Amino acid sequence: QFGFDLGLGTSTTFSEGNVIELLTSRRVVEAALLSEVSIHAEKDLLINYHINFNNYREKWAEKVPDVKTLVYHHDRNHFTLLQDSILALAWKNLTEGNIKVQLVDESNIISVSCQSKNELFAKLLVEELVAEVKDYYTHTQTAKARHTLDFIQNRSDSVLHELKLAELSYARHKDSNFGVMRAEGLLEELRLKREVEILNVMYGEIIKNLEISKVTLLNQKPLINIIDSPRFPLEVVRFSMLKGLVLFGFLGAILASVYV
């Protein structure tokens, strides 16, 4: 189980309901499954580990022989139809039977939990789900500020390039007309000097706006607090004695009725 606070305000486009849906969306779950994690001191994708400990290759080999050699890699663009199909099946099964997302009381704290027969997988999947949503949430909330920053940065580089060319032209003109007092030469010198001064002022203003944009981007980055994270050993969920007796008694009664 993993609890975290999004620090949601009234001005955000995200709500608790949006984030809860996002945590179980196909995009986020598949991205989490395709994340590289450390499993017993070795790096591997989480989806490969999910397939291995569930022995899906052996279970599916008779119907789908290609699954025996199936291994996932990072490049999603080169996935086969079989790889996409199994990934979609994993998302469906996990969101329907393993992953649980809920809002804690009336607070902004969202609880994410995963139930699995493999303790390590449950922990890693919850951590990767929250990490994916955190990255997506931050990327979306700062999209406008990043676009503005990129534009100003490109403009700054362009103006600086023009300023350097203007300064070079001005210096060359002065060198070529050194000691020569011609009206035409003086006029060209004034024009080049004015161009350098204008570009200097422009560059100064752009640099100032660039620094303001950087501060704005930092201020717009949402603060996501991880309140509680999973620690080993995780809670083991078992049938209680009473539940087991009731369940098997009920099943036994049905079988006895069918037999009679």
GUNU-740620 format. One line per 10 residues: number of its first residue (from 1); for each residue x, y, z of N, C-alpha, C, O, CB. Coordinates in pm, whole numbers, plus 50000, padded with zeros to 5 digits. Glycine has a CB too. Example, Ala and Ser with C-alpha at 12.3 -4.5 7.8 and 13.67 -1.06 7.14 Angstrom:
<rs>
1 = 51319 49431 50780 51230 49550 50780 51320 49670 50780 51424 49668 50846 51131 49553 50905 ~ 51285 49775 50708 51367 49894 50714 51290 50003 50787 51341 50114 50804 51408 49940 50572
</rs>
This chain:
<rs>
1 = 50085 49881 50000 50000 50000 50000 50088 50124 50000 50194 50127 50063 49904 50001 50123 ~ 50043 50225 49928 50125 50343 49905 50033 50465 49914 49943 50480 49832 50197 50336 49765 ~ 50054 50552 50012 49971 50672 50024 50049 50794 49983 50167 50807 50017 49919 50688 50167 ~ 49985 50885 49911 50054 51008 49873 49956 51123 49862 49838 51104 49832 50129 50990 49741 ~ 50006 51245 49886 49925 51365 49884 49963 51448 49762 50080 51480 49743 49942 51446 50015 ~ 49863 51482 49680 49890 51559 49558 49895 51709 49582 49936 51784 49494 49786 51528 49454 ~ 49853 51754 49700 49850 51896 49728 49762 51970 49629 49799 52078 49583 49988 51953 49725 ~ 49647 51915 49597 49560 51970 49494 49495 52100 49540 49443 52108 49652 49454 51869 49455 ~ 49497 52200 49456 49431 52327 49485 49312 52347 49393 49284 52262 49308 49528 52443 49471 ~ 49242 52458 49410 49122 52483 49330 49157 52521 49187 49072 52511 49099 49038 52591 49394
11 = 49282 52567 49163 49318 52614 49029 49369 52503 48939 49391 52526 48820 49423 52722 49040 ~ 49387 52383 48991 49444 52276 48911 49339 52210 48823 49221 52206 48857 49509 52172 49000 ~ 49383 52158 48709 49291 52087 48621 49271 51944 48667 49183 51875 48617 49342 52089 48477 ~ 49353 51899 48761 49342 51764 48813 49254 51764 48938 49256 51858 49017 49481 51706 48844 ~ 49179 51657 48953 49103 51635 49074 49137 51497 49126 49205 51419 49058 48950 51650 49049 ~ 49090 51466 49247 49118 51334 49302 49064 51224 49211 49127 51121 49191 49058 51321 49443 ~ 48943 51249 49155 48883 51151 49066 48966 51129 48941 48979 51015 48895 48744 51195 49027 ~ 49023 51237 48886 49108 51224 48768 49230 51137 48797 49265 51049 48719 49153 51362 48718 ~ 49291 51163 48910 49414 51092 48946 49384 50945 48975 49463 50858 48938 49481 51157 49067 ~ 49272 50917 49040 49234 50779 49069 49214 50702 48939 49258 50587 48926 49106 50774 49154
21 = 49146 50765 48842 49127 50700 48712 49259 50683 48639 49282 50583 48572 49030 50780 48627 ~ 49346 50782 48653 49475 50779 48586 49562 50664 48638 49635 50602 48562 49547 50912 48604 ~ 49553 50637 48767 49635 50532 48828 49602 50393 48774 49686 50303 48775 49617 50534 48978 ~ 49479 50375 48728 49440 50244 48673 49422 50249 48521 49372 50154 48461 49311 50196 48739 ~ 49463 50359 48459 49450 50370 48314 49550 50278 48245 49653 50242 48302 49472 50516 48269 ~ 49518 50242 48122 49605 50151 48047 49743 50212 48024 49844 50142 48033 49542 50114 47913 ~ 49746 50339 47995 49873 50406 47968 49967 50398 48089 50084 50363 48074 49850 50553 47931 ~ 49916 50429 48207 50000 50433 48327 50040 50292 48370 50156 50269 48403 49926 50504 48441 ~ 49945 50198 48370 49975 50061 48414 50076 49995 48320 50169 49930 48366 49846 49977 48422 ~ 50058 50012 48191 50152 49952 48096 50290 50018 48107 50392 49950 48096 50099 49965 47953
31 = 50293 50149 48129 50422 50217 48147 50492 50166 48272 50614 50149 48273 50402 50370 48156 ~ 50415 50141 48378 50473 50086 48502 50527 49944 48478 50634 49909 48528 50367 50084 48614 ~ 50453 49864 48403 50497 49726 48375 50622 49724 48286 50700 49629 48292 50385 49648 48307 ~ 50639 49827 48205 50755 49833 48116 50872 49907 48180 50973 49934 48114 50717 49900 47986 ~ 50860 49941 48308 50968 50008 48379 51078 49908 48415 51050 49792 48445 50915 50078 48506 ~ 51201 49954 48411 51313 49869 48451 51330 49877 48602 51343 49986 48658 51444 49912 48379 ~ 51330 49763 48667 51340 49758 48813 51452 49661 48852 51501 49584 48769 51204 49715 48878 ~ 51490 49666 48978 51593 49576 49030 51524 49457 49096 51452 49472 49195 51686 49650 49131 ~ 51546 49339 49042 51485 49217 49093 51597 49120 49131 51666 49066 49045 51388 49154 48988 ~ 51612 49100 49261 51717 49011 49313 51853 49052 49256 51930 48968 49207 51686 48864 49277
41 = 51881 49182 49265 52011 49240 49224 52033 49238 49073 52145 49261 49027 52124 49167 49292 ~ 51929 49210 48995 51941 49213 48849 51835 49306 48790 51724 49315 48841 51925 49070 48790 ~ 51872 49375 48682 51780 49468 48616 51693 49394 48515 51742 49315 48434 51858 49581 48548 ~ 51563 49422 48521 51471 49361 48425 51343 49443 48422 51316 49522 48513 51441 49212 48462 ~ 51264 49423 48316 51135 49492 48309 51035 49420 48398 51038 49298 48412 51084 49498 48163 ~ 50947 49497 48458 50851 49441 48552 50757 49342 48485 50715 49245 48548 50771 49553 48617 ~ 50723 49364 48358 50633 49273 48287 50699 49136 48269 50629 49034 48275 50594 49333 48150 ~ 50829 49131 48245 50899 49003 48234 50894 48926 48365 50874 48804 48366 51045 49026 48192 ~ 50911 48998 48475 50904 48934 48606 50763 48883 48633 50745 48776 48690 50948 49031 48716 ~ 50663 48961 48593 50522 48922 48610 50494 48791 48535 50425 48703 48587 50429 49035 48560
51 = 50544 48779 48415 50525 48658 48334 50599 48539 48395 50549 48427 48396 50572 48681 48189 ~ 50720 48565 48447 50803 48456 48499 50745 48394 48625 50732 48271 48633 50943 48507 48528 ~ 50710 48476 48725 50667 48415 48851 50527 48355 48843 50488 48274 48927 50673 48518 48962 ~ 50450 48396 48741 50318 48334 48720 50324 48212 48629 50223 48146 48606 50223 48436 48662 ~ 50444 48182 48577 50465 48066 48487 50371 48070 48366 50320 47967 48322 50443 47936 48565 ~ 50350 48190 48312 50259 48204 48198 50314 48137 48072 50237 48089 47989 50232 48352 48170 ~ 50445 48132 48058 50502 48069 47938 50462 47921 47932 50425 47871 47826 50656 48083 47937 ~ 50472 47853 48045 50435 47712 48049 50284 47693 48031 50240 47598 47966 50481 47649 48181 ~ 50206 47783 48089 50060 47770 48082 50006 47797 47942 49909 47736 47899 49995 47865 48182 ~ 50071 47890 47871 50020 47931 47739 50091 47864 47623 50050 47878 47508 50032 48080 47725
61 = 50198 47792 47652 50283 47738 47544 50207 47648 47447 50237 47648 47327 50399 47660 47603 ~ 50110 47571 47497 50037 47479 47410 49953 47552 47307 49947 47513 47190 49947 47388 47494 ~ 49888 47661 47352 49802 47738 47259 49881 47841 47180 49849 47868 47064 49691 47808 47337 ~ 49983 47899 47242 50064 48003 47175 50212 47965 47188 50278 48008 47283 50036 48145 47238 ~ 50265 47888 47095 50404 47842 47104 50507 47955 47113 50611 47940 47177 50436 47755 46985 ~ 50478 48069 47048 50575 48180 47045 50600 48241 47182 50697 48314 47202 50526 48287 46950 ~ 50512 48212 47277 50525 48273 47409 50648 48220 47483 50695 48284 47577 50399 48249 47491 ~ 50699 48105 47442 50816 48045 47508 50938 48136 47500 51018 48142 47594 50849 47910 47445 ~ 50953 48206 47389 51071 48292 47368 51037 48440 47384 51115 48527 47346 51130 48267 47230 ~ 50922 48467 47439 50876 48606 47450 50953 48679 47560 50953 48636 47675 50725 48611 47479
71 = 51017 48789 47525 51088 48875 47620 51060 49019 47582 51072 49057 47465 51243 48845 47621 ~ 51022 49100 47679 50994 49242 47654 51121 49324 47665 51212 49292 47741 50888 49294 47752 ~ 51125 49432 47587 51236 49525 47587 51180 49667 47596 51058 49685 47604 51326 49508 47460 ~ 51267 49766 47593 51224 49904 47616 51153 49966 47495 51064 50049 47513 51342 49988 47652 ~ 51191 49928 47375 51140 49994 47255 50997 49949 47224 50977 49843 47164 51232 49965 47135 ~ 50899 50028 47265 50759 49992 47247 50719 49994 47099 50626 49924 47060 50670 50087 47326 ~ 50787 50072 47019 50752 50084 46878 50776 49955 46798 50720 49938 46690 50831 50197 46815 ~ 50858 49865 46851 50888 49741 46781 50824 49619 46846 50867 49506 46823 51038 49721 46775 ~ 50720 49642 46926 50650 49529 46988 50571 49453 46883 50518 49511 46788 50556 49578 47100 ~ 50564 49322 46901 50482 49239 46813 50337 49242 46861 50306 49293 46969 50536 49094 46809
81 = 50249 49186 46778 50108 49179 46816 50090 49096 46943 50006 49128 47028 50024 49119 46702 ~ 50168 48989 46957 50161 48904 47076 50203 48982 47201 50139 48970 47305 50250 48780 47058 ~ 50309 49060 47190 50355 49139 47304 50251 49242 47347 50226 49259 47466 50487 49208 47270 ~ 50191 49311 47249 50086 49409 47280 49965 49340 47344 49905 49394 47436 50042 49484 47154 ~ 49930 49222 47294 49814 49150 47345 49834 49107 47490 49744 49122 47573 49784 49028 47258 ~ 49950 49054 47520 49979 49009 47658 49987 49128 47753 49942 49119 47867 50110 48928 47662 ~ 50043 49239 47706 50051 49358 47788 49910 49412 47820 49883 49454 47933 50135 49466 47717 ~ 49823 49410 47720 49685 49454 47742 49612 49360 47837 49534 49404 47921 49610 49462 47608 ~ 49638 49230 47825 49577 49132 47914 49625 49152 48058 49546 49140 48153 49609 48989 47867 ~ 49753 49181 48074 49808 49207 48208 49744 49329 48271 49710 49328 48389 49961 49225 48201
91 = 49727 49435 48191 49661 49557 48242 49518 49527 48287 49476 49571 48395 49659 49667 48132 ~ 49445 49454 48206 49306 49423 48239 49296 49339 48366 49216 49368 48455 49239 49350 48124 ~ 49378 49235 48375 49373 49146 48491 49416 49218 48619 49355 49199 48725 49462 49025 48468 ~ 49520 49299 48610 49570 49368 48728 49472 49473 48780 49451 49485 48900 49703 49434 48697 ~ 49412 49549 48689 49319 49653 48733 49186 49596 48783 49118 49659 48864 49293 49750 48620 ~ 49150 49479 48734 49024 49417 48777 49038 49336 48905 48942 49322 48982 48970 49329 48667 ~ 49158 49281 48929 49169 49192 49044 49279 49220 49143 49278 49165 49253 49186 49059 48997 ~ 49376 49306 49108 49492 49324 49196 49510 49466 49249 49541 49486 49367 49616 49283 49123 ~ 49492 49565 49162 49519 49704 49200 49392 49768 49257 49283 49755 49201 49571 49785 49078 ~ 49410 49836 49369 49299 49905 49433 49342 50048 49463 49443 50070 49530 49252 49831 49562
101 = 49264 50145 49415 49294 50286 49438 49173 50351 49504 49060 50336 49456 49331 50359 49304 ~ 49195 50423 49613 49083 50486 49682 49128 50613 49753 49246 50631 49784 49021 50389 49783 ~ 49032 50701 49777 49057 50825 49848 49038 50799 49997 48938 50741 50038 48963 50940 49798 ~ 49134 50843 50076 49128 50821 50220 49039 50928 50282 49076 51045 50287 49269 50824 50283 ~ 48923 50887 50331 48826 50977 50394 48796 51095 50302 48770 51076 50183 48880 51028 50531 ~ 48798 51218 50357 48771 51338 50277 48897 51417 50248 48890 51532 50204 48670 51426 50348 ~ 49013 51359 50274 49140 51428 50252 49182 51418 50107 49115 51356 50025 49249 51372 50344 ~ 49297 51480 50077 49355 51471 49943 49450 51353 49930 49523 51342 49831 49427 51599 49908 ~ 49450 51266 50028 49543 51153 50028 49481 51035 49953 49370 50992 49983 49579 51112 50173 ~ 49554 50986 49856 49509 50874 49774 49588 50749 49813 49711 50753 49820 49524 50905 49621
111 = 49519 50643 49838 49582 50516 49875 49583 50422 49756 49480 50397 49693 49508 50452 49995 ~ 49701 50370 49725 49718 50274 49616 49768 50143 49674 49869 50141 49744 49817 50329 49506 ~ 49698 50035 49648 49741 49905 49701 49735 49800 49590 49660 49813 49494 49654 49862 49822 ~ 49816 49698 49607 49820 49587 49511 49824 49456 49587 49901 49440 49681 49943 49599 49416 ~ 49740 49363 49546 49737 49230 49607 49792 49131 49505 49743 49122 49393 49592 49191 49652 ~ 49895 49056 49546 49958 48961 49456 50016 48846 49537 50047 48861 49655 50068 49030 49371 ~ 50031 48732 49472 50094 48618 49540 50244 48638 49552 50310 48565 49626 50064 48487 49465 ~ 50299 48737 49480 50441 48768 49487 50460 48901 49558 50416 49005 49509 50504 48771 49345 ~ 50525 48899 49672 50541 49017 49756 50622 49126 49687 50586 49244 49692 50608 48979 49886 ~ 50732 49088 49622 50819 49185 49556 50747 49254 49442 50759 49375 49425 50946 49116 49504
121 = 50670 49177 49363 50596 49235 49251 50494 49337 49300 50480 49444 49241 50527 49126 49170 ~ 50422 49305 49408 50322 49397 49461 50385 49530 49501 50331 49637 49471 50251 49334 49581 ~ 50499 49524 49567 50568 49645 49610 50617 49727 49491 50595 49848 49485 50686 49609 49701 ~ 50684 49660 49397 50741 49730 49282 50633 49792 49194 50650 49903 49145 50826 49634 49199 ~ 50522 49720 49174 50417 49772 49088 50355 49898 49146 50331 49995 49073 50310 49666 49066 ~ 50329 49899 49275 50271 50017 49339 50367 50135 49329 50325 50247 49299 50238 49988 49487 ~ 50494 50112 49353 50593 50220 49345 50603 50276 49203 50612 50398 49186 50730 50169 49391 ~ 50603 50189 49103 50614 50235 48965 50487 50307 48919 50494 50403 48842 50644 50117 48872 ~ 50371 50262 48965 50245 50330 48932 50246 50474 48982 50213 50566 48908 50125 50254 48992 ~ 50285 50492 49107 50289 50626 49165 50393 50712 49096 50371 50831 49072 50317 50619 49315
131 = 50508 50653 49062 50613 50728 48993 50566 50775 48855 50592 50888 48815 50740 50642 48978 ~ 50496 50687 48781 50445 50723 48649 50342 50836 48657 50346 50930 48578 50383 50600 48580 ~ 50250 50826 48753 50148 50930 48768 50212 51061 48811 50172 51169 48766 50040 50886 48870 ~ 50310 51052 48898 50380 51172 48944 50447 51244 48826 50436 51366 48814 50485 51136 49050 ~ 50516 51168 48740 50583 51227 48623 50481 51287 48526 50500 51397 48475 50668 51122 48552 ~ 50373 51214 48501 50270 51261 48408 50202 51386 48462 50179 51482 48388 50166 51152 48383 ~ 50171 51384 48589 50105 51498 48654 50194 51623 48648 50147 51732 48614 50071 51465 48801 ~ 50322 51605 48682 50417 51718 48679 50435 51770 48536 50437 51891 48514 50554 51675 48736 ~ 50447 51679 48440 50465 51717 48300 50345 51798 48250 50362 51898 48180 50486 51592 48211 ~ 50224 51755 48286 50103 51823 48240 50087 51960 48305 50052 52058 48239 49979 51738 48270
141 = 50114 51967 48435 50096 52092 48508 50196 52200 48466 50167 52319 48478 50109 52067 48656 ~ 50312 52160 48418 50416 52257 48381 50432 52272 48231 50528 52333 48185 50549 52215 48442 ~ 50339 52218 48153 50353 52219 48006 50362 52361 47951 50448 52390 47867 50235 52146 47942 ~ 50273 52450 47996 50272 52587 47944 50399 52662 47982 50457 52732 47899 50150 52663 47996 ~ 50442 52647 48107 50563 52716 48153 50686 52665 48078 50775 52743 48045 50581 52697 48304 ~ 50692 52534 48052 50805 52478 47978 50806 52525 47834 50913 52551 47777 50802 52325 47983 ~ 50687 52537 47773 50678 52587 47636 50728 52732 47628 50801 52768 47535 50533 52577 47584 ~ 50689 52813 47725 50734 52952 47729 50885 52960 47748 50952 53039 47683 50663 53029 47841 ~ 50937 52878 47839 51081 52877 47865 51159 52836 47742 51261 52897 47710 51113 52784 47981 ~ 51113 52734 47672 51181 52688 47551 51181 52796 47443 51281 52816 47374 51114 52561 47497
151 = 51067 52866 47430 51057 52972 47330 51156 53085 47361 51226 53133 47272 50914 53028 47325 ~ 51161 53127 47488 51250 53237 47526 51396 53194 47512 51481 53274 47473 51222 53283 47670 ~ 51425 53068 47545 51562 53018 47532 51606 53019 47386 51718 53060 47356 51573 52876 47591 ~ 51520 52976 47297 51552 52978 47154 51569 53121 47104 51658 53150 47024 51443 52907 47073 ~ 51482 53209 47152 51491 53350 47112 51621 53412 47163 51684 53492 47094 51370 53430 47167 ~ 51660 53375 47283 51785 53425 47341 51905 53382 47257 51994 53463 47229 51801 53375 47485 ~ 51908 53255 47217 52018 53206 47134 52023 53276 46999 52131 53308 46948 52007 53055 47113 ~ 51905 53300 46941 51898 53367 46811 51948 53511 46818 52027 53555 46734 51754 53364 46759 ~ 51903 53586 46920 51944 53725 46934 52093 53735 46965 52161 53825 46915 51862 53795 47045 ~ 52144 53643 47048 52287 53644 47078 52370 53620 46953 52474 53683 46934 52320 53538 47184
161 = 52323 53531 46866 52393 53505 46741 52394 53630 46653 52497 53665 46595 52327 53387 46666 ~ 52279 53697 46643 52270 53820 46563 52357 53931 46623 52418 54009 46550 52124 53868 46554 ~ 52363 53936 46756 52445 54038 46823 52594 54018 46793 52666 54114 46767 52421 54036 46975 ~ 52638 53895 46796 52778 53866 46766 52813 53903 46622 52921 53955 46595 52809 53719 46792 ~ 52722 53874 46529 52746 53911 46388 52751 54061 46371 52834 54113 46296 52638 53852 46297 ~ 52660 54133 46440 52656 54280 46430 52782 54342 46488 52837 54436 46432 52532 54337 46502 ~ 52829 54288 46601 52952 54339 46662 53071 54315 46571 53160 54401 46560 52975 54273 46799 ~ 53074 54201 46507 53184 54170 46415 53182 54263 46294 53287 54310 46250 53176 54024 46369 ~ 53064 54290 46240 53052 54381 46125 53094 54522 46163 53160 54592 46086 52907 54382 46072 ~ 53055 54563 46284 53091 54698 46333 53242 54711 46350 53300 54813 46313 53019 54727 46468
171 = 53305 54608 46405 53451 54612 46427 53525 54612 46293 53622 54686 46276 53496 54493 46513 ~ 53479 54531 46199 53543 54526 46068 53531 54660 45995 53625 54705 45929 53483 54415 45983 ~ 53415 54721 46007 53395 54851 45940 53489 54956 45997 53548 55035 45923 53248 54899 45954 ~ 53502 54958 46130 53592 55057 46191 53737 55033 46150 53812 55128 46126 53579 55053 46344 ~ 53776 54905 46142 53914 54875 46101 53941 54917 45957 54048 54969 45926 53941 54725 46117 ~ 53843 54894 45869 53863 54926 45728 53859 55076 45702 53910 55123 45600 53758 54856 45644 ~ 53798 55152 45792 53787 55296 45772 53869 55375 45873 53844 55493 45898 53642 55339 45779 ~ 53967 55307 45933 54050 55373 46033 54129 55488 45970 54203 55469 45874 54146 55272 46099 ~ 54112 55609 46026 54184 55728 45977 54119 55793 45857 54168 55895 45809 54324 55692 45942 ~ 54011 55737 45807 53942 55793 45691 53816 55864 45739 53732 55800 45803 53908 55683 45586
181 = 53800 55988 45711 53685 56065 45757 53594 56094 45638 53598 56204 45581 53730 56197 45825 ~ 53513 55996 45600 53417 56015 45493 53277 56010 45549 53247 55932 45640 53436 55908 45383 ~ 53191 56093 45494 53053 56100 45546 52981 55967 45529 52907 55924 45618 52974 56212 45475 ~ 53003 55902 45416 52936 55775 45392 52984 55669 45490 52905 55588 45539 52960 55729 45248 ~ 53115 55671 45518 53171 55575 45613 53119 55599 45753 53088 55505 45826 53322 55581 45612 ~ 53109 55727 45792 53057 55760 45925 52911 55719 45938 52868 55673 46044 53071 55910 45952 ~ 52834 55736 45831 52692 55698 45834 52675 55547 45852 52589 55503 45928 52623 55742 45705 ~ 52758 55469 45781 52752 55324 45796 52794 55282 45937 52740 55187 45994 52841 55255 45692 ~ 52894 55355 45992 52940 55324 46127 52831 55351 46230 52812 55272 46323 53065 55407 46162 ~ 52759 55461 46212 52648 55493 46303 52537 55388 46295 52479 55350 46396 52592 55632 46271
191 = 52510 55342 46173 52405 55242 46155 52442 55111 46224 52360 55051 46294 52380 55218 46005 ~ 52566 55067 46205 52611 54943 46267 52615 54956 46419 52580 54862 46492 52750 54904 46214 ~ 52658 55072 46467 52663 55095 46611 52523 55090 46672 52502 55032 46778 52729 55230 46642 ~ 52427 55153 46600 52289 55153 46649 52232 55010 46652 52160 54974 46745 52202 55242 46560 ~ 52265 54931 46552 52217 54794 46547 52272 54712 46665 52200 54633 46725 52257 54728 46414 ~ 52401 54733 46696 52462 54663 46809 52396 54704 46939 52370 54619 47024 52612 54690 46815 ~ 52368 54831 46956 52306 54881 47080 52164 54825 47097 52124 54788 47207 52302 55034 47079 ~ 52089 54821 46985 51951 54768 46991 51953 54620 47029 51875 54575 47113 51879 54787 46855 ~ 52042 54545 46966 52051 54402 46995 52098 54378 47138 52056 54281 47202 52146 54333 46897 ~ 52184 54467 47189 52228 54456 47328 52113 54473 47426 52100 54399 47523 52337 54559 47357
201 = 52029 54572 47397 51912 54598 47483 51815 54479 47475 51764 54432 47577 51841 54730 47441 ~ 51791 54432 47351 51702 54317 47333 51751 54196 47408 51674 54127 47476 51687 54284 47185 ~ 51881 54169 47397 51937 54051 47462 51927 54061 47614 51898 53963 47682 52083 54031 47421 ~ 51950 54182 47667 51937 54203 47811 51797 54176 47861 51779 54115 47966 51977 54344 47846 ~ 51695 54222 47785 51555 54200 47824 51517 54052 47815 51445 53999 47899 51461 54285 47735 ~ 51568 53986 47711 51537 53844 47694 51598 53761 47808 51534 53669 47859 51588 53793 47558 ~ 51721 53794 47846 51786 53722 47956 51706 53742 48086 51690 53648 48164 51932 53770 47975 ~ 51656 53864 48107 51576 53889 48226 51448 53806 48224 51410 53747 48325 51542 54039 48237 ~ 51382 53802 48108 51260 53722 48096 51289 53572 48108 51206 53496 48158 51191 53750 47962 ~ 51407 53532 48062 51445 53391 48072 51458 53349 48218 51412 53241 48256 51577 53367 47999
211 = 51519 53432 48299 51532 53399 48441 51397 53397 48511 51371 53314 48599 51626 53500 48510 ~ 51309 53492 48471 51173 53494 48529 51099 53366 48493 51027 53309 48576 51094 53618 48480 ~ 51115 53320 48368 51048 53198 48323 51098 53075 48399 51020 52985 48430 51070 53178 48172 ~ 51228 53072 48429 51282 52960 48506 51222 52955 48646 51188 52848 48696 51435 52971 48515 ~ 51209 53071 48708 51147 53077 48842 51001 53038 48835 50951 52967 48923 51161 53219 48902 ~ 50931 53083 48730 50789 53048 48713 50772 52898 48698 50680 52839 48755 50730 53120 48591 ~ 50860 52835 48620 50854 52690 48601 50873 52616 48733 50803 52519 48762 50960 52644 48499 ~ 50968 52661 48813 50991 52600 48943 50869 52615 49034 50833 52523 49108 51113 52661 49010 ~ 50806 52733 49029 50689 52757 49113 50568 52675 49070 50482 52643 49153 50654 52904 49111 ~ 50560 52642 48941 50445 52567 48891 50461 52416 48906 50364 52342 48886 50423 52600 48747
221 = 50580 52370 48941 50598 52226 48962 50521 52184 49087 50546 52236 49195 50748 52190 48976 ~ 50428 52092 49072 50347 52051 49188 50430 51975 49290 50520 51899 49256 50229 51964 49142 ~ 50395 51997 49416 50463 51928 49524 50383 51803 49559 50272 51813 49611 50479 52021 49648 ~ 50439 51688 49530 50371 51561 49558 50444 51493 49673 50559 51453 49661 50369 51469 49431 ~ 50375 51482 49784 50435 51424 49904 50403 51275 49914 50287 51236 49915 50387 51497 50029 ~ 50507 51195 49924 50488 51052 49950 50474 51036 50101 50572 51053 50175 50608 50964 49892 ~ 50355 51005 50147 50329 50998 50290 50369 50863 50347 50428 50857 50455 50181 51024 50318 ~ 50338 50757 50277 50370 50623 50326 50405 50536 50206 50341 50545 50102 50252 50562 50407 ~ 50505 50454 50221 50547 50366 50111 50557 50223 50163 50576 50201 50282 50683 50412 50051 ~ 50546 50126 50072 50547 49985 50116 50682 49942 50170 50787 49979 50117 50508 49895 50001
231 = 50679 49866 50276 50800 49812 50337 50781 49662 50360 50672 49617 50395 50833 49885 50471 ~ 50888 49587 50340 50881 49444 50366 50887 49418 50516 50953 49493 50588 50995 49371 50294 ~ 50820 49315 50567 50729 49227 50493 50592 49290 50477 50543 49360 50566 50715 49093 50564 ~ 50529 49266 50362 50394 49317 50339 50293 49231 50414 50322 49120 50457 50362 49319 50189 ~ 50175 49288 50429 50069 49216 50501 50024 49094 50420 49998 49104 50300 49948 49310 50528 ~ 50017 48981 50485 49972 48858 50421 49822 48843 50443 49775 48842 50557 50049 48734 50476 ~ 49748 48831 50334 49602 48818 50342 49565 48671 50330 49594 48607 50229 49531 48901 50230 ~ 49501 48617 50433 49461 48477 50432 49312 48468 50466 49255 48559 50525 49546 48393 50533 ~ 49252 48356 50428 49116 48327 50470 49115 48299 50620 49200 48224 50670 49057 48206 50391 ~ 49022 48357 50692 49006 48323 50833 48942 48185 50843 48881 48137 50748 48921 48430 50909
241 = 48956 48123 50959 48900 47990 50980 48749 47990 50959 48693 47899 50897 48933 47940 51121 ~ 48683 48095 51011 48537 48104 50999 48494 48118 50854 48401 48051 50809 48484 48221 51081 ~ 48564 48207 50781 48531 48227 50639 48553 48098 50560 48475 48064 50472 48615 48341 50579 ~ 48662 48028 50592 48690 47904 50522 48583 47799 50547 48540 47730 50454 48825 47850 50564 ~ 48541 47787 50674 48436 47690 50707 48305 47723 50636 48238 47634 50583 48414 47685 50858 ~ 48269 47852 50637 48144 47895 50572 48150 47870 50422 48055 47817 50363 48117 48044 50599 ~ 48263 47907 50359 48277 47893 50215 48272 47746 50173 48197 47708 50084 48407 47957 50167 ~ 48354 47663 50238 48358 47522 50199 48231 47447 50240 48191 47351 50175 48480 47454 50261 ~ 48168 47493 50349 48040 47435 50386 47934 47464 50282 47852 47378 50248 47996 47488 50521 ~ 47937 47589 50229 47842 47628 50125 47865 47548 49997 47771 47500 49934 47854 47779 50096
251 = 47993 47535 49958 48027 47458 49839 47990 47310 49858 47939 47245 49766 48177 47472 49806 ~ 48016 47260 49978 47981 47120 50005 47832 47096 49997 47788 46992 49947 48031 47079 50141 ~ 47754 47193 50045 47608 47179 50039 47559 47177 49896 47468 47101 49861 47541 47293 50115 ~ 47621 47263 49811 47582 47267 49669 47615 47134 49600 47533 47078 49527 47653 47384 49595 ~ 47738 47085 49626 47778 46957 49564 47690 46842 49610 47655 46754 49532 47925 46927 49596 ~ 47654 46842 49739 47568 46737 49793 47431 46743 49730 47372 46639 49699 47557 46750 49945 ~ 47379 46866 49709 47247 46883 49647 47249 46832 49504 47155 46766 49459 47204 47030 49651 ~ 47358 46865 49431 47370 46820 49293 47376 46668 49287 47313 46605 49202 47495 46881 49228 ~ 47454 46609 49381 47467 46463 49386 47332 46395 49414 47297 46295 49351 47569 46422 49494 ~ 47256 46450 49511 47124 46394 49546 47028 46408 49429 46913 46366 49439 47066 46465 49671
</rs>
